[in-house]
């Protein structure tokens, strides 16, 4: 008769061990799965911290940082582990600051300042950590460098921007003035075309006067002719009557 032994349920600690084994084998996605199973069983500082490390190795820094924060919120009695957690959080912000400077996007100074703060928190837990002390010095150096560059650069940039704005405004005013002058020239030209020139007006008046004089002369001629005809008729009638 075969007696079946009950399968022992795996504990949260078992999943952490399995995750650590996969992590050392550079199977980071598999390690992530085991750490998540451990957290589902029983959330712990170590599970969140190790999960954060697995995300860092997958270049998922923002997700890693969130898990480091969860580890810190749960806390640990081991100051060395707590110091390492702060150290890793500082590393994420330091990398973000460097990336912002290279790509000239985001706020590098803020990232370096956050890195400085986390490195200091790490050293409070473990003052003898030379690696963290070195990283802190680098973060402080990069923070100052970024602030100095932005300080001078911003002034120069602002001056250049002001000059560009002034030039654009002047160009705009010049264009408006040229447009107004051109418009005025067009209006003057149209007005000149609409009104006859003095010489033309004089000629037209002379022609009109000549036509009026001609009409008047024709009328006078007709009037004289009528008078002549009338006198002749009167004489004819008188002669006829007398004869």
Buried (B, 14 or more C-beta within 10 A) or exposed (E): EEEEEEEEEBEBBBBBEBBBEBBEEEBBEBBBBBBBBBBEBEBBBBBBBBBBBBBBBBEBBEBBBBBBEBBBEEEBEEEEBBBBBBBBBBBBBBBBBBBBBEEEEEEBBBBBBBBBBBBBBBBEBBEEBEEBBEBBEBBBEBBEBBBEEBEEEEEEEEEEEEEEEEEEEEEEEEEEEEEEEEEEEEEEEEEEEEEEEEEEEEEEEEEEEEEEEEEEEEEEEEEEEEEEEEEEEEEEEEEEEEE
